[in-house]
Amino acid sequence: MTTVSQRGALTPRELTRASERTSFVYLERCTVHRDANAITATDADGVTHIPSATIGTLLLGPGTRVTHQAMSVLGETGAGVIWVGEQGVRYYASGRALSRSSALAEAQAVQWANVRSRLGVARAMYRLRFPDEDPSGSTRRELLGREGDRVKKCYRAESARTGVPWHGRKYVPGDFAAGDAVNQAITAAAQCMYGVAHAVVTSLGCSPALGFVHSGHELSFVLDIADLYKTEIGIPLAFEVAAEGGEDVGSRTRRALRDRIHETSLLDRCVSDIKRLLLGTDDTGTVDPDGTWDIVTLQSDRGTRVAAGRNYGDSDGERSGYEEMALTW
């Protein structure tokens, strides 16, 4: 029998791009194991095989047990693993992300660390949300005010379009049922969008905490990215679900949003938008789009980089045993 240690790890070129993966797979009350390069979910109904390289994020709900071999193949293929509450409502913990490159993480840190470039990214985010307006020269306070006005306008427009009465946004943390049907749907849609954005942000190797509009929270950048699609996808869909009735709003919103994510190719858009915001381009010929290049360099003077795997104290440039080991990590 072949053991895990004898299997060769998948190379970056063999991995499925983040934008081409299934956004998430939710499992509950089953045992998750490994069969070759697939994972299996075993429950009372039998065994289901799931190709691990096609999963963006695996959500492990209540009653799941996962084996070491299953986590090993998920780590090799770069699938995100998140432990959640029933139906994915609560987030508890997560495992390794997809990215192997630090390109986007470094670009995010550089853009965030400079006050002017941080404001520039915030303006670019506003431009993506409201392409008919020009945020050039606007202060942060002006951006926030204009954003608030546009969101209120979106609520009123969707109310008129769907015929759902709108009496303002009402959300009580920890009490989902406190609001009316449309407020419940907006909350459910927002939570799902945060989950999708979180999966993409972490899979690309970015920091969820370094936000350009939001600040001070561990998911500030996640909130930034999710909000890019709030008035286009989240709010309209919430009103459509509420227009169909007030029963089981949460689960109906999640299912409807799942379909809308597929219809709008949202994962592709998230990847492209993050690259454009942080790198100023979505040219896949000049950057590593999925963070899967297995390249390690060393920083040198004047912003240059030199090849890793060399002992720069030796004139012949031979590799040391330590460096050989480092290249295999």
C-alpha distance (Angstrom), angle and dihedral (degrees) to the residues before:
residue distance angle dihedral
M1 . . .
T2 3.80 . .
T3 3.78 114.6 .
V4 3.77 126.9 -147.8
S5 3.79 91.6 -110.4
Q6 3.80 90.4 58.5
R7 3.79 95.1 52.3
G8 3.78 116.4 94.7
A9 3.79 115.2 -119.3
L10 3.79 116.3 -115.2
T11 3.79 115.6 -103.7
P12 3.83 121.9 -128.9
R13 3.81 90.9 -106.7
E14 3.81 90.3 59.1
L15 3.79 93.7 54.7
T16 3.78 124.1 99.1
R17 3.81 114.0 -114.2
A18 3.80 115.0 -104.2
S19 3.81 91.7 -120.9
E20 3.82 91.5 55.2
R21 3.80 97.2 50.9
T22 3.77 129.4 98.5
S23 3.80 104.3 -92.6
F24 3.81 93.8 -128.4
V25 3.79 143.7 -22.5
Y26 3.81 117.9 -148.5
L27 3.82 120.2 -154.4
E28 3.79 131.5 178.6
R29 3.80 138.2 172.3
C30 3.78 95.8 13.5
T31 3.79 142.6 97.2
V32 3.80 115.9 -105.6
H33 3.81 113.9 -149.3
R34 3.81 139.4 155.8
D35 3.79 132.5 -100.8
A36 3.83 110.7 179.6
N37 3.83 105.0 -57.3
A38 3.79 94.3 -19.8
I39 3.77 130.0 82.0
T40 3.78 121.4 -132.5
A41 3.78 129.6 -146.6
T42 3.80 112.7 -154.6
D43 3.80 121.4 -167.6
A44 3.81 138.4 141.6
D45 3.81 90.6 -66.6
G46 3.80 95.7 55.7
V47 3.80 138.0 -100.9
T48 3.82 125.1 -33.1
H49 3.82 120.2 -165.1
I50 3.81 118.2 -146.9
P51 3.84 121.4 -175.1
S52 3.80 102.1 -123.9
A53 3.83 95.3 -151.4
T54 3.82 91.2 62.0
I55 3.81 95.2 56.9
G56 3.78 120.1 98.8
T57 3.80 95.3 -174.7
L58 3.80 130.4 -2.2
L59 3.80 112.3 -148.1
L60 3.81 112.7 -154.8
G61 3.79 110.6 -157.9
P62 3.81 132.6 -173.8
G63 3.79 117.4 -45.2
T64 3.81 96.1 22.8
R65 3.77 124.0 136.0
V66 3.79 119.8 -169.2
T67 3.80 126.9 -163.5
H68 3.78 127.6 -136.6
Q69 3.82 91.2 -114.4
A70 3.80 91.3 53.7
M71 3.81 91.5 52.6
S72 3.80 89.1 47.1
V73 3.81 94.8 57.7
L74 3.81 91.7 42.4
G75 3.79 88.7 53.8
E76 3.81 91.7 48.4
T77 3.80 92.8 52.1
G78 3.80 94.4 43.7
A79 3.80 96.9 -118.6
G80 3.78 114.9 158.1
V81 3.81 115.9 -124.5
I82 3.79 121.5 -156.3
W83 3.79 129.1 179.7
V84 3.81 108.7 -142.4
G85 3.78 142.9 169.6
E86 3.79 124.7 -102.3
Q87 3.82 112.2 -45.1
G88 3.79 89.0 0.5
V89 3.81 93.9 -73.1
R90 3.83 95.7 134.0
Y91 3.81 128.5 44.0
Y92 3.82 115.7 -144.8
A93 3.81 111.2 161.2
S94 3.78 143.0 -24.0
G95 3.80 140.8 -150.2
R96 3.79 137.5 -144.7
A97 3.81 120.2 -27.5
L98 3.82 128.9 -134.6
S99 3.79 100.4 -110.1
R100 3.80 124.7 101.3
S101 3.80 96.5 169.1
S102 3.79 126.1 75.8
A103 3.83 94.3 -155.1
L104 3.79 97.7 108.0
A105 3.81 93.7 37.3
E106 3.80 90.5 54.2
A107 3.81 92.1 45.7
Q108 3.80 90.1 50.2
A109 3.80 92.0 50.3
V110 3.82 92.2 48.7
Q111 3.81 93.1 48.6
W112 3.80 92.1 45.3
A113 3.80 96.7 46.6
N114 3.81 94.2 59.8
V115 3.81 116.2 70.9
R116 3.80 94.4 -145.8
S117 3.80 96.6 46.5
R118 3.80 89.9 45.2
L119 3.80 89.5 56.9
G120 3.81 89.5 44.4
V121 3.81 91.3 57.0
A122 3.81 90.3 47.0
R123 3.82 89.4 54.0
A124 3.81 90.2 48.2
M125 3.81 89.4 52.5
Y126 3.79 90.2 51.4
R127 3.81 90.0 49.1
L128 3.83 90.3 53.8
R129 3.80 90.9 51.8
F130 3.79 96.5 44.3
P131 3.83 108.0 23.7
D132 3.80 92.8 173.0
E133 3.82 91.8 65.7
D134 3.80 130.3 70.0
P135 3.83 112.8 -137.1
S136 3.81 94.0 -178.0
G137 3.78 110.8 133.2
S138 3.82 93.8 9.3
T139 3.79 118.2 136.6
R140 3.78 120.8 -130.8
R141 3.80 90.9 -104.3
E142 3.80 90.3 52.6
L143 3.81 91.1 48.3
L144 3.80 91.6 51.7
G145 3.80 91.9 48.7
R146 3.80 93.9 48.6
E147 3.78 90.9 46.0
G148 3.80 91.5 52.4
D149 3.79 91.3 50.1
R150 3.80 92.3 49.6
V151 3.82 93.2 49.0
K152 3.83 91.1 50.4
K153 3.80 88.9 48.9
C154 3.81 89.3 51.0
Y155 3.81 91.4 52.7
R156 3.81 91.3 52.0
A157 3.79 93.5 45.3
E158 3.82 93.2 50.4
S159 3.80 90.7 46.9
A160 3.80 89.8 54.5
R161 3.82 92.4 44.9
T162 3.80 96.5 49.9
G163 3.80 100.4 29.8
V164 3.81 91.9 -124.0
P165 3.84 112.1 142.6
W166 3.80 113.6 -117.7
H167 3.80 121.5 -154.8
G168 3.79 99.2 164.6
R169 3.78 138.1 -76.2
K170 3.80 112.8 -55.7
Y171 3.79 121.3 178.1
V172 3.79 126.9 160.6
P173 3.83 112.2 -167.9
G174 3.78 109.8 -122.0
D175 3.81 94.1 12.0
F176 3.80 108.5 84.1
A177 3.81 93.3 170.6
A178 3.80 93.9 55.9
G179 3.82 93.5 89.3
D180 3.78 130.2 62.0
A181 3.81 122.1 -97.6
V182 3.79 96.5 -83.3
N183 3.81 92.7 47.6
Q184 3.80 89.8 49.7
A185 3.80 89.6 50.7
I186 3.82 92.1 49.0
T187 3.81 90.3 50.6
A188 3.82 93.2 47.7
A189 3.81 91.9 47.4
A190 3.81 91.8 48.6
Q191 3.80 92.7 50.3
C192 3.80 91.4 50.4
M193 3.80 92.0 47.6
Y194 3.80 89.6 51.6
G195 3.81 89.2 53.1
V196 3.80 92.8 50.4
A197 3.81 92.4 46.6
H198 3.81 90.9 47.6
A199 3.81 91.1 53.1
V200 3.82 92.4 50.9
V201 3.81 95.2 43.3
T202 3.79 93.8 51.5
S203 3.82 94.2 40.7
L204 3.82 89.2 57.7
G205 3.79 91.7 50.0
C206 3.81 96.3 -112.2
S207 3.78 123.7 142.7
P208 3.82 112.0 -104.8
A209 3.82 89.3 -154.0
L210 3.83 102.7 55.8
G211 3.78 101.9 84.8
F212 3.80 129.4 175.0
V213 3.81 99.0 -158.3
H214 3.80 100.5 17.9
S215 3.79 120.4 50.5
G216 3.77 142.6 179.9
H217 3.81 97.7 36.5
E218 3.79 131.3 99.1
L219 3.83 88.7 -122.6
S220 3.81 99.7 42.1
F221 3.82 95.1 125.8
V222 3.82 90.6 44.5
L223 3.80 89.3 56.1
D224 3.82 89.6 48.2
I225 3.81 92.6 54.5
A226 3.81 96.4 42.2
D227 3.80 90.6 51.6
L228 3.81 90.5 58.7
Y229 3.80 88.3 76.3
K230 3.81 100.8 33.5
T231 3.81 99.2 103.1
E232 3.79 93.7 36.6
I233 3.81 101.5 45.4
G234 3.80 115.5 0.8
I235 3.82 103.2 49.1
P236 3.85 97.8 39.3
L237 3.80 91.3 48.3
A238 3.82 91.9 48.7
F239 3.80 91.6 54.7
E240 3.81 90.9 47.3
V241 3.81 91.4 52.9
A242 3.82 92.1 46.8
A243 3.81 89.9 50.3
E244 3.81 88.9 60.4
G245 3.82 92.8 59.0
G246 3.78 144.0 -70.3
E247 3.80 99.4 -97.0
D248 3.81 121.6 108.0
V249 3.80 91.3 -9.9
G250 3.80 96.4 165.5
S251 3.79 98.4 55.6
R252 3.82 93.4 39.8
T253 3.79 90.1 52.4
R254 3.81 92.1 50.5
R255 3.81 92.5 50.0
A256 3.80 92.6 46.1
L257 3.79 91.3 48.4
R258 3.81 90.9 49.7
D259 3.81 89.0 57.2
R260 3.81 92.7 44.5
I261 3.80 91.3 51.2
H262 3.79 88.7 56.1
E263 3.81 94.3 44.4
T264 3.81 93.8 50.6
S265 3.83 96.1 40.6
L266 3.79 86.8 -126.8
L267 3.82 95.5 172.1
D268 3.81 90.4 56.6
R269 3.79 89.9 49.3
C270 3.80 93.5 48.2
V271 3.80 92.1 52.6
S272 3.81 92.7 46.3
D273 3.80 94.3 45.2
I274 3.81 94.0 49.0
K275 3.80 90.9 50.5
R276 3.79 91.7 47.8
L277 3.80 92.8 48.2
L278 3.80 96.4 47.2
L279 3.79 102.2 31.0
G280 3.78 101.8 25.7
T281 3.80 91.0 -124.0
D282 3.78 143.4 62.7
D283 3.80 92.8 -155.8
T284 3.80 103.6 138.6
G285 3.77 89.6 -161.9
T286 3.80 93.8 67.4
V287 3.78 103.7 37.9
D288 3.76 137.6 39.7
P289 3.83 99.8 -103.2
D290 3.79 99.2 -163.9
G291 3.80 100.8 26.3
T292 3.80 91.5 -115.3
W293 3.79 101.1 124.9
D294 3.80 107.2 117.7
I295 3.81 95.0 -145.3
V296 3.81 125.2 139.4
T297 3.82 121.4 -171.6
L298 3.79 135.7 172.1
Q299 3.79 123.9 -125.1
S300 3.77 116.1 -118.6
D301 3.81 136.0 174.8
R302 3.82 126.5 -50.6
G303 3.79 93.3 18.6
T304 3.80 94.5 -62.1
R305 3.78 126.3 135.1
V306 3.77 129.6 -145.4
A307 3.78 132.5 -160.4
A308 3.78 118.5 -81.0
G309 3.77 122.7 -136.2
R310 3.81 94.7 59.9
N311 3.78 130.5 105.2
Y312 3.79 102.7 -132.2
G313 3.80 90.6 -166.4
D314 3.81 90.0 67.9
S315 3.77 121.2 76.2
D316 3.79 92.0 -145.3
G317 3.81 91.8 52.1
E318 3.81 94.9 -131.6
R319 3.75 118.9 171.1
S320 3.74 118.6 -111.9
G321 3.78 123.6 -134.8
Y322 3.80 89.3 -108.6
E323 3.81 92.1 53.7
E324 3.79 92.4 48.2
M325 3.79 88.3 53.6
A326 3.82 91.7 47.1
L327 3.81 91.9 54.9
T328 3.80 90.6 57.8
W329 3.79 95.4 54.4
